């Protein structure tokens, strides 16, 4: 643990955190602007950027800067609602530190910490030397973190207070929410509340209070979205998952002729698409992450399951003796799967176990790929044994014993996260890997996901 913290600290000291002042406008320049924007993100769950295996993928911390910079710094608030990583393994801890550093470079005003976030942050020493502002509804082992943050802006020359608070409905009655928000005479306010659980009853109770303008609920889908009627207060929204979208809450003054005297709110989802230019400092930060993954030797450390019945992986070249003359090996060699490992090398991800597992043979099992230094060359790439299963007994018996599991199904790697266009286009993808002549050969590859039995 100490080694991890030391490596991260070195990177944090060397990284530039000075915002580009030329991109900021003075208060006089923006004071009369009639729109404020609160950018809302959350539920990164360790997703630093899309895997990059195919085009059209959404997300990436390095692309967010372009969205944030579309609004002058004095007219925006950038908030993350928490759940930075999924687990607490060594790679997750590295990601946690990298995400916090990314928030600093992206000029986040505020990060809400979930209960798991606080535990990780405390263990890594992040709470004792914060580089971004934190709030939380949880108090872990005496760590006092405010549950509320407020900032004052100018909207058409008049002051507006935007307050953001977090509340744990599991440990306190919703009636206590009122204690988080106070109003000052003569000041307009926008109160935003982040909840760790939402249901119809909780939303109804909060709505009756009449003090919350925007309610942020836990995400149930990847896309940021409006959950409530856009004309009803509070607006009930979700920020989505994996950083694929940025929630954009616009606040503007009521114009003459509109009903009411409260500020007007509108919410939309901005997709973090590949047309957005990456921020160089965030690109460098991701390279630092790749260096840490390699430095900590995570690829060789990952757990590996024993194969059933004493089976072993033998590598794709071991299939060549019999199957080259039957067309299969030669044809497979010309397909993209046969060069899958090289795509990792091009982007520097050949040491990342989360990436490597889908680009080599048997990375999750004993006798499978361990690393480039410790594995046979022909265990690289998506080879015969990925789909047909480990071949040791099949080869030893000269084909008498058929191959058996574990076998990978296409959808094990072509997930929505890694291959957004796969679902609904399975046949088109399947045609790209055909390396046989027999019409029924496709049915000989058992459609079964990875099994550890």
N, C-alpha and C positions, 0 to 999 in steps of 0.2 A: 504493500500500500504506500509506504513512504517513497519508494522508487517512482511510483506513478505520480504522486503529488509533485515530486521534485522535477520530473520531466515536464509536467504541465506548467509549473511555475516558470521554468526557463522560457517556454514559448510565450507565456503571458507577458513577461518582461520585454521580450524582443518584439512583440507585435505592436503595431501602431494603433493607437486609440484616439488620436486627435481628429475630431470631425472636420470635414471640409467647410471651413467658415465661409468660403465664397458661395456655398450653396444656401447659406442662411440669409434671411432678409431681416432688416431692422424692424423694430416694433412700429415705427412710423410707416414703413412700407406696407406692412401686412395688417395694421390695426383696423383698417376699414373693410377687410375681406369679409364677405358675408357667409363663409362656410368654415367650420372647424371639422377636423376628421380624427376619429379614434380608430387606429388600426388594431385589429384583434387577431392574435394567433394563439396556437396552443396544441397540445397533444402531438408534439413532435415524435414522441415514442422512439427516439433514437435515429430518426430518418434525417440524415444530414444533407443528402442529395439523392436524386433518382439514380438507379443503378447504371443507366446509360446504355444498356444492351440494345435498346430499340429507340427510335425517335418518338416524339409526341408525349413524353412523360412530363408530368407536372411536379413541381416542388424544387427544393434546393435553397439552402440558406443564402447562397451567393447571389440568387436572383431577386431576393426580397428588396434589396436596397433600391432598385429601380422603382419599385412600387412606392416605397416610403418617401423617396425623394420627389415624387410627383406633387407632394404637398409641402409648402414651406415649413421649416422646423418649428417656427413659433405658432403655427396653426394646426399642429398635429400632436397626438399622444399615441405612443406605441406601447401596447400592452400584450404580454403573453400570459395565458391563463393556466399554464402548468402542465404537468405530466411530460417531463422532458425525455425520459427513457422508460423502457418497459420493465427491465429487470435490474439486478444489482451485480451482475458479473463484471469481470475485469474490463471487457470491451465497453460495457454500458457506462462504467465509471469514467473511462476516457471520453466517451461521447458526451457525458454530462458536463465535464469541464469545457469541452470544445463548444458546446451549445451556449454555455454561459459566456464564454469569450466572444462568440459570434454575436450574442445580444449586445455586448458592449460595443463592438465594431459597428453594429447596425443602429446604434443610438437608441436602444430601448429605454423607455422611461420607467418601466415597471414590469416585474415578473412575479406572478403568483406561484407560490410553492405548495404543492400538494403534500400530504403527509409523507409519502415516499420520497418526494423531492427533498423535503427537509432532512430526512434521515441521511440521504446521500450527501447533501450539501454539508451537513454537520461533520460527517466522517471524512470528507475531503478538505475541511477547513474553509469552505467557501463562505460560511456565515460569519466567520471572525474577520474576514477581510473582503467584504462585498464590493464588486465592481459594477453592479447594477442595483437598482432599487428593488427591494423585495417586500411583498405582503404575503400573509397567509392566514387562514382561518384556524391553523393548528399551532399549538405550543408544545414542542417536543423537548422533554427533559430540561425545562427551564430556559430554552432558547426563546427569547422574547422577540417576536416579529410583529410589527403592526399589521392589523387587519385592514387598514384603509390608507389610501393615498389620494391627495387632492392637488390640483394645479389650477392656476388662474390664467385665463386667456382673454384676449380682446376679440369681440365679435361685433363688427360694425361700430367700433369705437367704444363699446360698452363691456365691462368686465363680466365674464362667465366662469363659474367654478365647475370643473369636471372632476367628480369624485368617483373612485373605483374602490370597491371593498370586496372581501371574500368572506363567505359564511359557510359553516359546517352544519347542515341540517340534521346530521346524525347525533350531534352532541348538544345542541341547544334548540329551544323552541323558536319558530320563525318570528315570534313577536319581538325577539331581541334585536332583530334587524334594524329596527328604528333607532337603536342606540348608536349605530354606525354612521348615521347621516344626520348632519345638522345644517340648518339653513341660516343665512344672514340676511337681515332686512335689506332690500334694495339690490340684492345680487341674484341673478338668475343662476340656477344650478342644473347640472345633468348628473344623475346618480346611476352608476353602473354597478351591478352586483354579480359576482361570480359564485355560482353554487356548485357543490359537489354531488348533488342529486336533485333532479327535477321530476315532479309528477303533477298531475292535474290539480290535486289538492294543494300542494305547495305553491304552485303558480297562482291559484285563485286567492290564497291567503295573502300572498305578497301584493297582488293586484289591489286587494281591498285596502291596503295601507296607504296607497296613493303617493308613495314617496320615491319609488323606483322607476326610472325611465327606461332602462335597458337591463334585461336579465340574461346572463350567459349561462347556458345549460351544458352539461357534458355532451360530448359528440357521440352520435350514433352512426355517422357516416363520414366519408372522407371529405365531402364538400361542406364548406361553410354555408349556412342557410338561415333563412327566417322561418321560425316555427309558428309564430303567432300572426294574427291579423296585423298588417302594417299600420293600421290606423288606431290600434288599441295600445294603451300604455299598461304595463311596460312592454316594450318590444321584447320578444323572447327569441333569442338567437343561439346558434351553435357555430363554433369556429372551425369545425372539421378536424381531420387528422392528417398526420404525416407531412404537414406543411405544404400541401398541394394548393391550398387557397389561403388568401388573407381576407379576413372580414373587414369591411369598411363601413364604419358608422359615421354618417355625415350629420352635422349639427348646424342648423341655420336659424336665423331669426325669422319670426313670423312676419310675412309681408302684409301690407294693407289689403284688407278684403278677406284675409283668411280668418277662420274661426279660432278663438282662444288666444291666450297670451303666453302660452308655453312655447319653448323652443321646438322647432320642427326636427324630427329625427327620421333618417332613412338608412336602411342597411342593405348592403350588397356584398356579393362574393367576387373577389378578384382572383382569377386563376394565375398561378405562378408558372407561366409557360416558358418554353425554351427560346422564345423570341426575345425575352428580356435579357439585357446585357448583364453578365456576371460582374460582381464587384471584385476587383483584384485582391483586396485584403482578405476577403472571404475565400477566394480561390487558394491563396497561400495558407490560410488557416486549415483548409481541408487537406492540403499537402502535409501540413504538420500532423494532422490526425493519421494520415497514412504512415508517416514516419513512426509515430508512436505505436501503431498496430504492429509494425515490423519490429520495432525495438523491443516490444514486450513479447515477441514470438508467439502471438495468439494463435496462429495457424497450427503450429505443432502442439500447442497446449489443449486444443479443443478435445473434448471426450470422444472416444471412438468405441462403437459397439462391436462385440464379437459376431462374426457371421455364423449362421446355424450349420450344424452337421460338419464342422471342420472345413467349410468351403473357404476358398481364397480367391482374390482377384488376381488375374494373370496379365492384364493389359491387352489392348486391342491387337497388337502385332501377333499375339499368340493365336488369334483367330484366322490370321492370314493364310496359314498353310493349307487349310481345307477350303476356306471361303473365298480366297482370291480367285480361284479358278471357277468359282460359282458366281462371280460377278460382284458379290456383296462388298467385300473389303475395298476393292478398287473404287467402286462407286461412292461408298461412304467417305473415302479419303478426299473426294472432291467437294464434299458438302461443308457448310459452315460449322456444323458440330465438330468436325475433325480439326478445326482451328480455333476452338472456343477459348483456349487458354491465352492465345496471343492477344485477344481483345482485352483481357485483364492487364496484360503487360503494357499495352498502349496507354492505359489510363492510370497505371501505378497501383492497381488493386489486387495484384497477385499474392499479396501477403494477408489479405483480409478474408478470414474464414467465412464471413457472411456472403462474400462474392464467389470465393473459390469453389464452394460446395456444388454450384451448378455448372462448373466449367471443367470438372475433372471426374475421374472414376473413383467412386467409393470413399469420398472424403470423410464420411460419417462412420466408417467401419474399419476394423482392423484389417490389415493387408491392402487397404485402399490408399489413395494419395495422401501423403503427409506434407511434403514440401518439395520444392524443386531440387533441393540438395539431397533429400533422403528418399526420393521415390524414383521409380523407373520412368524413363521418358514417355513410355507408351501408356502410363496412367494419366497423363495430361489429356485435356480435351474431353468432350462428351463422346465416349467410346461405346463399343459393343456392349460392355457389361453394365452400362447405365440402364439400358432398356431390357436386356436379355438376362441379367443377373450374373453373379460371379461364375467364372468358367472353369475352375480347376477340375472338377469331377467330369464335366463334359469333355474336356481335353484329355484327361487321363484315360477315360474309357473309349476314346476315339469316337465320341458322339453317341455312344449307347445310352449314357445317362443324360437326360435333357437338362438344360439350365433351369434354375429355380430362383426364387426370391432371395434377397430383396431386389425388386425391380422398381425403377422410377417411372412414374407416369408423366406425361408431358406437363400436366398442370402442377406438378411438384415445383417446377422452376418457372413455368410460364404463368405466374400469378398476376393478379391485377396490379400489384406493386411493380413487378419486373417487366411485364409484357402486357401493357394496357389493351392492346388490340387483339389479344389472343381469343378471349371469350367471344363466341359468335363467329369466329373465323378459323375454327379448328382445322377444317379440311384444307384450307389454303396453306396453313402452317405445315400440315402433315405432308402435303405434296412436296414441300421443300426438302424433306429428309428421305424420300423414297430411294432405297439402294438395293432393291431386289427386283426380280423379274416375275416371280410367281404371284398371281392375283390374290392368293389367300395369305401371303406372308405377313401382311399387317396384323392378322388375327393371331399370329403366333407370338406376338409381343403382348404379354399379359398386361392388361390395363389395371395396374395396381400401384398405389402410392408406396412410398418407402415404408418398409416394415422392419422393426427391430426384433422380430421373433425368429 
